[in-house]
Amino acid sequence: MFLTLMIIVFVVGYAAIALEHPIKIDKAASALITGVLVWTLFVFTGADSHFIEEELLHHLSEISSILFFLLGAMTIVELIDAHEGFAIITDKITTTKKVKLLWIISVLTFFFSAALDNLTTSIVMISLLRKLIGDKYDRWFFAGIVVVAANAGGAWSPIGDVTTTMLWIGGQLTTATIISTLFIPSLVAMVVPLLVLTFTLKGNVARPVTKEGLEHYINPTTAFERNLIFFLGLAGLLFVPIFKTITHLPPYIGMMLSLGLMSMTAEMITNREFTLSKKENDNHGHGPTFKALTKIEMPSILFFLGILMTVAALESLGMIFTFGNEVNGMMDERVFVSLLGIGSAIIDNVPLVAASMGMFPDAMDANVWHFIAYAAGTGGSMLIIGSAAGVVAMGMENISFFWYLKRISLLALIGYFAGIGVFLIL
């Protein structure tokens, strides 16, 4: 009975998130309520209380690491933005033609995602879009394509997507083979939607006129400051996967180190400017990092918390693994993995991949592991709540679930199956 209720709460909760705009209830609230109710019902299933507490603490450590990682990345991006660091890129992107701009943004996203990861890249690129596109719906569309490109870029790199990283650390994949095997299918998953848009998307984008833009003319930052903060921030983000590889510590530890160095540098620049200007510093305690933290979309963090708590409860019950084993035994392996990718758009790809790691006894670098990495990495693009990149985009830009479903999902689906076709041929 309580298991059935958990599934009902899960479905109703996801529906409330999807219907955020019609029902006028913030998705963060729906996600948090769903997460708490699912765990509460878990208590009444008859499971041992100590087991539930251990499971909750186990998942909380994983969820917290993701949230702190997200918090650190968002703060670094805000610090770059506060010092007009993104002007280094936006000043070089002069085109306003939608198709040309879409290709530029997508290619940048694709390769950034492989080097950083799809979550961090989405934060960076959506912050960049705010400097390039004034109209909200145009920006939503570009943000949707950023999600597709970020997930495609993350799939072919061992550090680009959390699921690929899981398979890499678990010994199912090696770095050279994953890159050589999945680069072309992942590229196709991004390029095919772009080719469709090349023939259907018309017009130009309007550049935004913001208070920050006007402030630049009144009190502009220096070229040295912009370059220092931008390249330090980018180096800090790139340092995180390197730090993880060397130390084997969780990524958020490296992100906190990068944030600390970034904050210290920003404080030193601010203090130097204060000394040179010889003005009274009434807000000395409210430095650049404090200001950056006030601009972070905290509802996005809470939304992430609720979604991850919900999926964690289903994972602890073993429902995902049991269902996956039953389905896997009923069909061809290739069909199953293709469906796994589609399933990752509905349920988080991490527990799906974790379950699949126990289903296939295949050796390292077997084709099935490459296929799973591709499917789980790119399949989440079909729904905006299907990937970490999508959830971040939804939170930062407040994108409607159904708007994404109408405008982006079909493009992502076409790219997904085009990439599968190329993978199977190769």
HELIX and SHEET records of a PDB file:
HELIX    1   1 PHE A    2  ALA A   18  1                                  17    
HELIX    2   2 GLU A   20  ILE A   23  1                                   4    
HELIX    3   3 LYS A   27  VAL A   43  1                                  17    
HELIX    4   4 SER A   49  ALA A   82  1                                  34    
HELIX    5   5 ALA A   87  THR A   90  1                                   4    
HELIX    6   6 LYS A   98  ALA A  115  1                                  18    
HELIX    7   7 ASN A  118  LEU A  132  1                                  15    
HELIX    8   8 LYS A  136  ALA A  155  1                                  20    
HELIX    9   9 VAL A  162  ILE A  169  1                                   8    
HELIX   10  10 THR A  175  THR A  200  1                                  26    
HELIX   11  11 LYS A  211  ILE A  218  1                                   8    
HELIX   12  12 ALA A  223  THR A  247  1                                  25    
HELIX   13  13 PRO A  251  SER A  277  1                                  27    
HELIX   14  14 PRO A  288  THR A  294  1                                   7    
HELIX   15  15 MET A  298  SER A  316  1                                  19    
HELIX   16  16 MET A  319  ASN A  328  1                                  10    
HELIX   17  17 GLU A  333  GLY A  343  1                                  11    
HELIX   18  18 ASN A  349  SER A  356  1                                   8    
HELIX   19  19 ASN A  367  GLY A  379  1                                  13    
HELIX   20  20 GLY A  380  MET A  382  5                                   3    
HELIX   21  21 ALA A  388  GLU A  397  1                                  10    
HELIX   22  22 PHE A  401  ARG A  407  1                                   7    
HELIX   23  23 SER A  409  ILE A  425  1                                  17    
END                                                                             
